[in-house]
Amino acid sequence: MAVAAAIELVDVARKATQAYGRPDLTAKLARTRERLTDAAVRVLVVGEFKQGKSLLVNSLVSASVCPVDDDVATSVPTMVRHSAEPTAALVREPADGGEVERTAIPIAQLARHVSEAGNPGNQERISYAEVGLPRALLAGGLVLVDTPGVGGLGSAHGAATMAAIAGADAVVLVSDAAQEYTKPELDFLATAMQVCPNVVAVLTKTDLYPAWRRIADLDRAHLAAAGVEAELIPVSSTVRQLALRTKSKALNAESGYPVLVEYLRDKVLGQAEQLARRSTGHDIFAVCEQLSTTMRAELAAQENPEKAHELVAQLEKARGAATRLKERTARWQVTLNDAVADLSADVDHDLRDRLRKVLREAETLVDDADPADVWDQLAKWVQHQVTCAASANFVWASERAAALARRVASLFAEDGQVALPELPMAETGPGPRVAALERPDLARPGLGEKALSGLRGGYGGGLMFFMPLSLIPGLAIAAPFAAIGGALLLGTKQVRDEKQRALQRRKSEAKMLVRKHIDEVQFQVGKDSRDMLRCTHRTLRDHFTALAEEMQTSMVESVAAAQSAVKSTQAERGTRIGDLKAELDRVAHLADRARTLVEGS
């Protein structure tokens, strides 16, 4: 109802801009209305491998859209949104920046394309899958995104997911009741809250673990100790599925899902609705300011024609200032361009520096141990450190971008003397997967290989000692014994050298794979950060340029109205003054309604 009221107010304001001949303001309000009517609220469902994310999404929408199985893992993000009829499509975003390719498929075939079993390593290069369902929960604009869990939050995929979180309205962290929170989960939560403050923790599989209440208490204590202000909601997807089949309200309440649904409706959709109303109110209020500027200028000229020339001079000066705001030499333009270039270089250097430190430490660990003995622990450590480094870099880039937006806004407001609405920030898609850290060949030489290597060394050693001694008279009798000793000595050395060479090979391959993994993360995360900065740059540039154009148009019309007022007769002036006051009252009433919309949010 609140969004419907906001749309109605936008329509009233659009009629006013059309009546007053301001097509630029009409176009601005058309974009405002489009945002209101298509206000998608994205909720990312993230978590470690096999924690029940896909089943959680299925249980929320009462449909089996995401593949669920003990041996099936999600490899492609799946977006579930509202539609009049059930639909499914695969989306591919070309690397060359061309048009997005959408391929419609039957919902029954979705699992074949979005799971590791049907699409291992996302070899089909699908950006994400999109599913449409006629569900009441989704009707308000809620979009659930089931993210891949392959590799977990401490993997490179966790780093890629962080970029998507920047454009999300809320994040649902899924963890089962088998154990309390791990360090990667807590680190991920703390970092996610810096990018998207609306985070909720969901504890799944409470039906499988009798001690889930104790785990929930431990998790809440961990959240409090980490300073993470996230609500924790225990749920059982199995009980929820049974409740849906039997239509049992008691089972549904026991599943914990009503609490989660209420959170999504009140905290997520409700907050997004408030932000939409606030942004809409700011847009309408700004439009009213532009409309009233021209009317006030003409009214002043009509009421005091003797001061009209002085008023025109002031308006001409204001028009010149508005025109200069559109030029490339305007302070806000120069600051924006220079700051984005500097920030892009700083972000890239920061990411490289963080990942180089991880690489140096990983290589030191490889040098100090045999990869065959420590690879599993080393791989987990590398993945966790890389994710932490990439996430910290992205959070830092987001904070710097937000500070830049505020700085440019203050410069524009200082030069333009206008009230500014809240600025839209860059949004990102679900984000492609980053390949997991590959496993090197850690096989040690077998018994047969050692024996063959020993025989090769022993054969050469035996000949080396036997041949010279057999040719010396008096020592020929000792030649066989010397040959045996030489064979044992050099054979043992050959086995030891071969073992050392195999160890160096394993270390070299392990280092090479770690470097390859870090290079891929650097490439992907660096691209995400640059895309975010480019989008922020375009958003700020287009936003302030449009404001400058609106101001310039208002000043041009104000000058024309003031000049026309000088030529009016006394009778015309009296009639026009009454009309202008009536028009200003109507615009003021519209501004009051916009102000109420902002304050009511």
LINBELUR-V685279 format. One record per helix or strand. SS is the DSSP state (H for helix, E for strand). FROM is the first residue (numbers start at 1). TO is the last residue. Records with the same first field share a line. If there is no record, write none. Layout:
SS=FROM-TO ; FROM-TO
This chain:
H=2-19 ; 23-37 ; 53-61 ; 107-114 ; 120-122 ; 136-139 ; 156-165 ; 183-195 ; 212-225 ; 237-246 ; 249-255 ; 257-303 ; 305-326 ; 331-368 ; 371-416 ; 447-470 ; 476-566 ; 570-600
E=41-47 ; 69-69 ; 72-72 ; 74-74 ; 78-82 ; 87-92 ; 101-104 ; 115-115 ; 128-133 ; 142-146 ; 170-176 ; 199-204 ; 231-234
